[in-house]
Amino acid sequence: METVTSLSELRAARAELPEHVGIVPTMGYLHDGHLSLAERARDECASVVATIFVNPTQFAPEEDLDAYPRDLERDLGLLKEVGVDLVWMPALKGMYPDEFQTWVTVDDLTQVLEGTSRPTHFRGVTTVVAKLFNGVQPQKAYFGQKDAQQAVVIQRMVKDLDFPIEIVVCPIVREADGLAMSSRNTYLNPEQRQAATVLYRSLSAAKAAFEAGERQAEKLRAVVAEMVDAEPLAQLEYISCAHPETLRELQGAVERALLSMAVRVGKTRLIDNLEVGR
């Protein structure tokens, strides 16, 4: 496995890789969810490139950029184990040189859900992902369903800007008790960690209600909200029942929907989602 930092090193190494190439963008501190993306890419592509870059432009000033967990040596060992061919670890100045002023924005899709409370987040995501795509020139890119809105936004960006890249969205990888794997789970103390299971439990209860015949979007949201409200350590930020592609909030009877949520457990903000009616 080769590692590079500069764009010139990346391009030289990329020229030697057999086609087709899959990319797995990450911010590091890898868990089994990230590794499942790399394994999927390994199964489907001749070459796999992973990136590790904690992207400052997707963090708001009050968010956890400085505290975001990092363990580069461990990350590289894990990526090597799953068969990644090349790891690009760009330096901050390499991605955002002095006087950087060009941004990629996706409009409507970023104004809802996560975009409501994190208005600058997706501009940072789409800009850095566009730069990663431009550097690596992959044929496929792998993202996790846990960040469902992010996946929809990137698919829109790729379509609108004519990137010749297939976006592959892979299932959420969960702990044994259902908690979606996330680098931020490390912030939770044992009591908070137990409380955090309410995200998946409440979404599962709404899915069970849907499968039992409940089709009213308002009722599905209420099922989730009531369960979260019953957990003293959890504070519901939002619960959504939206169209899986447009992310528009649904009202009345639904046949297919993305149930998604953000919850604060202590100071840690967690997200999760489930699709119903697929």
The 8 nearest C-alpha neighbors of each residue, nearest first, counted from 0:
[[1, 84, 85, 79, 83, 2, 86, 82],
 [0, 2, 85, 84, 86, 3, 12, 87],
 [3, 1, 86, 85, 87, 0, 4, 88],
 [4, 2, 87, 8, 9, 5, 88, 86],
 [3, 5, 89, 88, 87, 90, 6, 8],
 [6, 4, 8, 7, 89, 3, 9, 93],
 [5, 7, 9, 8, 10, 4, 134, 93],
 [6, 8, 10, 9, 5, 11, 4, 12],
 [9, 7, 11, 5, 6, 10, 3, 12],
 [10, 8, 6, 12, 7, 11, 13, 3],
 [9, 11, 13, 7, 12, 8, 14, 6],
 [10, 12, 8, 14, 9, 13, 7, 15],
 [11, 13, 9, 14, 15, 10, 8, 16],
 [12, 14, 10, 16, 15, 11, 9, 135],
 [15, 13, 11, 12, 16, 10, 17, 9],
 [14, 16, 13, 12, 17, 11, 10, 18],
 [15, 17, 13, 14, 46, 18, 12, 20],
 [18, 16, 45, 46, 19, 15, 20, 14],
 [19, 17, 20, 45, 16, 46, 44, 138],
 [18, 20, 45, 44, 138, 46, 17, 21],
 [19, 21, 46, 137, 18, 138, 44, 47],
 [20, 22, 139, 47, 137, 140, 40, 44],
 [21, 23, 48, 140, 49, 47, 137, 24],
 [22, 24, 49, 141, 140, 37, 48, 50],
 [25, 23, 50, 49, 22, 51, 26, 141],
 [26, 24, 51, 27, 50, 23, 52, 49],
 [25, 27, 53, 52, 51, 28, 54, 24],
 [26, 28, 29, 51, 25, 69, 74, 52],
 [29, 27, 69, 70, 68, 74, 182, 30],
 [28, 30, 27, 33, 74, 31, 182, 34],
 [29, 31, 32, 33, 34, 28, 180, 182],
 [32, 30, 34, 33, 35, 172, 29, 180],
 [33, 31, 172, 35, 30, 34, 180, 36],
 [34, 32, 36, 35, 31, 30, 29, 37],
 [33, 35, 31, 37, 36, 32, 38, 30],
 [34, 36, 38, 32, 33, 37, 31, 39],
 [37, 35, 39, 34, 33, 38, 141, 40],
 [36, 38, 34, 40, 39, 35, 41, 23],
 [37, 39, 41, 35, 40, 36, 34, 81],
 [40, 38, 42, 36, 41, 37, 35, 43],
 [39, 41, 37, 43, 38, 42, 44, 21],
 [40, 42, 38, 39, 44, 43, 37, 47],
 [43, 41, 39, 40, 44, 38, 45, 37],
 [42, 44, 40, 41, 39, 45, 21, 19],
 [45, 43, 19, 46, 41, 40, 20, 21],
 [44, 46, 19, 18, 17, 20, 47, 43],
 [47, 45, 20, 44, 17, 84, 16, 21],
 [46, 48, 21, 83, 84, 20, 22, 41],
 [47, 49, 22, 85, 86, 84, 21, 83],
 [50, 48, 23, 86, 22, 24, 87, 85],
 [49, 51, 87, 24, 86, 25, 88, 23],
 [52, 50, 26, 88, 25, 27, 87, 24],
 [51, 53, 26, 54, 88, 50, 89, 25],
 [54, 52, 26, 55, 51, 27, 25, 64],
 [53, 55, 56, 52, 57, 26, 127, 123],
 [56, 54, 58, 57, 53, 64, 123, 59],
 [55, 57, 123, 58, 54, 120, 124, 59],
 [56, 58, 123, 120, 55, 124, 54, 121],
 [59, 57, 56, 55, 62, 120, 64, 60],
 [58, 60, 62, 61, 57, 119, 120, 117],
 [61, 59, 62, 58, 64, 63, 55, 56],
 [62, 60, 59, 63, 58, 64, 65, 117],
 [63, 61, 59, 60, 58, 64, 65, 66],
 [62, 64, 66, 65, 67, 61, 58, 60],
 [65, 63, 67, 66, 62, 58, 55, 53],
 [64, 66, 67, 63, 62, 68, 55, 53],
 [67, 65, 63, 64, 68, 69, 62, 186],
 [66, 68, 64, 65, 63, 69, 183, 53],
 [69, 67, 28, 66, 70, 182, 183, 27],
 [68, 70, 28, 71, 27, 67, 26, 74],
 [71, 69, 73, 28, 72, 74, 68, 27],
 [70, 72, 74, 73, 75, 69, 27, 28],
 [71, 73, 75, 74, 70, 76, 77, 69],
 [72, 74, 76, 71, 75, 70, 77, 28],
 [75, 73, 71, 77, 76, 72, 29, 28],
 [76, 74, 78, 72, 77, 73, 79, 71],
 [75, 77, 73, 79, 74, 78, 80, 72],
 [78, 76, 80, 74, 79, 75, 73, 81],
 [79, 77, 75, 81, 80, 76, 83, 74],
 [78, 80, 76, 82, 77, 81, 83, 75],
 [81, 79, 77, 78, 82, 76, 83, 75],
 [82, 80, 78, 79, 83, 38, 77, 37],
 [81, 83, 79, 80, 84, 78, 41, 38],
 [82, 84, 47, 78, 79, 85, 81, 48],
 [85, 83, 0, 47, 48, 46, 82, 1],
 [84, 86, 48, 1, 0, 2, 83, 49],
 [87, 85, 2, 49, 50, 48, 1, 3],
 [86, 88, 50, 3, 4, 2, 89, 49],
 [89, 87, 4, 51, 50, 52, 3, 86],
 [90, 88, 4, 87, 5, 93, 52, 91],
 [89, 91, 93, 92, 4, 94, 88, 5],
 [90, 92, 93, 94, 95, 89, 96, 54],
 [93, 91, 96, 95, 94, 90, 97, 89],
 [92, 94, 90, 91, 95, 96, 89, 5],
 [93, 95, 91, 92, 96, 90, 89, 130],
 [94, 96, 92, 99, 93, 91, 97, 98],
 [97, 95, 92, 99, 93, 94, 98, 91],
 [96, 98, 99, 95, 92, 100, 93, 94],
 [99, 97, 100, 96, 95, 101, 92, 94],
 [100, 98, 97, 96, 95, 101, 102, 94],
 [99, 101, 98, 102, 95, 97, 96, 103],
 [102, 100, 99, 103, 126, 98, 95, 104],
 [101, 103, 126, 104, 100, 122, 123, 125],
 [104, 102, 126, 125, 122, 105, 101, 129],
 [105, 103, 122, 106, 102, 125, 126, 121],
 [104, 106, 109, 156, 108, 107, 152, 103],
 [105, 107, 108, 109, 104, 110, 152, 122],
 [108, 106, 110, 109, 105, 111, 245, 246],
 [107, 109, 110, 106, 152, 111, 105, 246],
 [110, 108, 114, 107, 111, 106, 121, 105],
 [109, 111, 114, 107, 108, 115, 106, 112],
 [112, 110, 114, 115, 109, 113, 108, 246],
 [113, 111, 114, 115, 110, 239, 237, 116],
 [114, 112, 115, 117, 116, 111, 109, 148],
 [113, 115, 118, 117, 110, 111, 109, 112],
 [116, 114, 111, 113, 112, 117, 118, 110],
 [115, 117, 114, 113, 118, 112, 111, 236],
 [118, 116, 114, 120, 119, 115, 113, 59],
 [117, 119, 114, 120, 115, 116, 110, 121],
 [120, 118, 122, 117, 121, 57, 123, 59],
 [119, 121, 57, 117, 123, 122, 118, 58],
 [122, 120, 124, 123, 119, 125, 109, 57],
 [123, 121, 104, 125, 124, 120, 119, 126],
 [122, 124, 57, 56, 121, 126, 120, 125],
 [125, 123, 121, 127, 122, 126, 57, 128],
 [124, 126, 128, 122, 127, 123, 103, 121],
 [127, 125, 103, 129, 123, 124, 128, 102],
 [126, 128, 130, 129, 124, 125, 123, 131],
 [129, 127, 131, 125, 130, 126, 124, 132],
 [130, 128, 132, 126, 127, 131, 125, 133],
 [129, 131, 133, 127, 128, 132, 134, 126],
 [132, 130, 128, 134, 133, 129, 135, 127],
 [133, 131, 129, 135, 136, 130, 134, 128],
 [134, 132, 130, 131, 136, 135, 129, 128],
 [133, 135, 131, 132, 136, 130, 6, 10],
 [134, 136, 132, 137, 133, 131, 13, 10],
 [135, 137, 132, 133, 134, 138, 20, 131],
 [138, 136, 20, 21, 139, 135, 22, 164],
 [137, 139, 164, 20, 19, 21, 165, 163],
 [140, 138, 21, 165, 164, 137, 166, 22],
 [141, 139, 22, 166, 21, 167, 23, 165],
 [140, 142, 167, 23, 36, 168, 166, 22],
 [143, 141, 168, 169, 167, 150, 140, 144],
 [144, 142, 169, 145, 168, 146, 171, 170],
 [143, 145, 147, 146, 170, 171, 169, 168],
 [146, 144, 171, 143, 147, 271, 272, 179],
 [147, 145, 144, 149, 148, 143, 150, 271],
 [146, 148, 144, 150, 149, 145, 151, 272],
 [147, 149, 151, 150, 146, 152, 113, 246],
 [148, 150, 152, 146, 147, 151, 153, 121],
 [149, 151, 147, 153, 148, 152, 154, 146],
 [152, 150, 148, 154, 149, 153, 155, 147],
 [153, 151, 149, 155, 154, 150, 148, 156],
 [152, 154, 156, 150, 155, 151, 157, 149],
 [153, 155, 151, 157, 152, 156, 150, 158],
 [156, 154, 152, 158, 153, 157, 159, 151],
 [157, 155, 153, 159, 158, 154, 160, 152],
 [156, 158, 162, 154, 160, 155, 159, 161],
 [159, 157, 155, 161, 156, 160, 154, 162],
 [158, 160, 156, 157, 161, 155, 162, 154],
 [159, 161, 157, 158, 162, 156, 155, 163],
 [162, 160, 158, 159, 157, 163, 156, 164],
 [161, 163, 157, 164, 160, 158, 159, 156],
 [164, 162, 161, 138, 165, 157, 137, 139],
 [165, 163, 138, 139, 162, 166, 137, 140],
 [164, 166, 139, 140, 167, 138, 163, 157],
 [167, 165, 140, 139, 141, 164, 154, 168],
 [166, 168, 141, 140, 165, 142, 169, 139],
 [169, 167, 142, 143, 144, 141, 166, 170],
 [168, 170, 143, 144, 142, 167, 171, 36],
 [171, 169, 144, 143, 172, 168, 145, 32],
 [170, 172, 145, 144, 143, 173, 179, 169],
 [171, 173, 32, 180, 179, 170, 31, 174],
 [174, 172, 179, 177, 180, 178, 171, 175],
 [173, 175, 177, 178, 176, 179, 180, 172],
 [174, 176, 177, 173, 178, 179, 172, 180],
 [177, 175, 174, 178, 196, 173, 199, 193],
 [176, 178, 174, 173, 175, 199, 179, 196],
 [179, 177, 174, 196, 173, 176, 199, 180],
 [180, 178, 173, 172, 177, 181, 174, 171],
 [179, 181, 173, 172, 178, 32, 174, 30],
 [182, 180, 183, 184, 179, 30, 32, 185],
 [181, 183, 184, 185, 28, 180, 29, 68],
 [182, 184, 185, 181, 186, 267, 269, 67],
 [185, 183, 186, 181, 182, 187, 180, 192],
 [184, 186, 183, 187, 182, 188, 181, 68],
 [185, 187, 184, 183, 267, 188, 182, 266],
 [188, 186, 192, 191, 185, 184, 189, 267],
 [187, 189, 191, 190, 192, 186, 185, 193],
 [190, 188, 192, 191, 193, 187, 194, 186],
 [191, 189, 193, 192, 188, 194, 187, 232],
 [192, 190, 194, 188, 193, 187, 189, 195],
 [191, 193, 189, 195, 187, 190, 194, 188],
 [194, 192, 190, 191, 195, 196, 189, 197],
 [193, 195, 191, 196, 192, 197, 232, 190],
 [196, 194, 192, 197, 193, 191, 198, 264],
 [195, 197, 198, 178, 194, 193, 199, 200],
 [198, 196, 200, 195, 199, 201, 194, 227],
 [199, 197, 196, 201, 200, 195, 202, 271],
 [198, 200, 202, 201, 197, 177, 196, 203],
 [201, 199, 197, 203, 198, 202, 204, 196],
 [202, 200, 223, 204, 203, 199, 198, 226],
 [201, 203, 199, 205, 204, 200, 223, 206],
 [204, 202, 206, 200, 201, 205, 199, 207],
 [203, 205, 201, 207, 202, 206, 200, 208],
 [206, 204, 208, 202, 219, 203, 207, 222],
 [205, 207, 203, 209, 208, 204, 210, 202],
 [208, 206, 204, 210, 209, 205, 203, 211],
 [207, 209, 211, 205, 206, 213, 210, 204],
 [210, 208, 213, 206, 212, 211, 207, 214],
 [209, 211, 207, 212, 208, 206, 213, 276],
 [212, 210, 208, 209, 213, 207, 206, 214],
 [211, 213, 209, 210, 214, 208, 207, 215],
 [214, 212, 209, 208, 215, 211, 210, 219],
 [213, 215, 252, 253, 209, 212, 216, 254],
 [216, 214, 252, 251, 218, 217, 213, 253],
 [215, 217, 219, 218, 250, 251, 240, 252],
 [216, 218, 220, 215, 219, 221, 250, 251],
 [217, 219, 221, 215, 220, 216, 222, 213],
 [220, 218, 216, 222, 205, 221, 217, 215],
 [219, 221, 217, 223, 218, 222, 238, 224],
 [222, 220, 218, 224, 219, 223, 225, 217],
 [223, 221, 219, 225, 220, 224, 205, 218],
 [224, 222, 201, 220, 221, 226, 225, 202],
 [223, 225, 221, 227, 226, 222, 228, 220],
 [224, 226, 228, 222, 227, 223, 221, 229],
 [227, 225, 229, 223, 228, 224, 201, 222],
 [226, 228, 224, 229, 230, 225, 197, 223],
 [227, 229, 225, 230, 226, 224, 234, 231],
 [228, 230, 226, 227, 231, 225, 233, 224],
 [229, 231, 227, 228, 233, 232, 194, 226],
 [232, 230, 233, 229, 228, 234, 194, 227],
 [233, 231, 230, 264, 194, 265, 234, 191],
 [234, 232, 264, 230, 231, 263, 227, 262],
 [233, 235, 263, 262, 236, 264, 232, 228],
 [236, 234, 262, 237, 261, 233, 227, 263],
 [237, 235, 262, 261, 234, 263, 238, 260],
 [238, 236, 260, 261, 235, 239, 262, 112],
 [237, 239, 260, 259, 220, 261, 224, 240],
 [240, 238, 259, 258, 241, 260, 237, 220],
 [239, 241, 258, 257, 248, 249, 256, 216],
 [242, 240, 248, 246, 249, 247, 257, 256],
 [241, 243, 246, 256, 247, 245, 244, 257],
 [242, 244, 257, 246, 256, 245, 241, 274],
 [245, 243, 242, 246, 151, 247, 241, 257],
 [244, 246, 247, 242, 243, 108, 241, 151],
 [247, 245, 242, 241, 243, 244, 248, 108],
 [246, 248, 241, 245, 242, 249, 111, 243],
 [247, 249, 241, 240, 246, 242, 239, 250],
 [250, 248, 241, 240, 216, 247, 242, 251],
 [249, 251, 216, 252, 217, 248, 215, 253],
 [250, 252, 215, 216, 253, 217, 249, 214],
 [251, 253, 215, 214, 216, 250, 254, 249],
 [254, 252, 214, 255, 215, 216, 251, 256],
 [253, 255, 276, 256, 252, 214, 275, 277],
 [256, 254, 276, 275, 253, 277, 242, 257],
 [257, 255, 242, 241, 275, 243, 274, 240],
 [256, 258, 274, 243, 241, 240, 242, 273],
 [257, 259, 240, 273, 272, 239, 274, 256],
 [260, 258, 272, 239, 271, 238, 257, 273],
 [259, 261, 238, 237, 270, 271, 239, 272],
 [260, 262, 270, 236, 237, 269, 235, 268],
 [263, 261, 235, 236, 269, 234, 268, 270],
 [262, 264, 268, 234, 267, 233, 265, 269],
 [265, 263, 233, 267, 232, 266, 191, 262],
 [264, 266, 267, 263, 232, 191, 233, 187],
 [267, 265, 264, 263, 268, 186, 187, 269],
 [268, 266, 264, 263, 265, 269, 186, 187],
 [267, 269, 263, 262, 264, 266, 261, 270],
 [270, 268, 262, 261, 263, 267, 271, 264],
 [271, 269, 261, 260, 262, 268, 272, 259],
 [270, 272, 260, 259, 145, 198, 179, 261],
 [273, 271, 259, 258, 260, 145, 274, 257],
 [274, 272, 258, 257, 259, 275, 202, 271],
 [273, 275, 257, 256, 258, 277, 276, 272],
 [276, 274, 256, 277, 255, 206, 257, 273],
 [275, 277, 255, 254, 256, 274, 209, 210],
 [276, 275, 255, 274, 256, 254, 257, 243]]
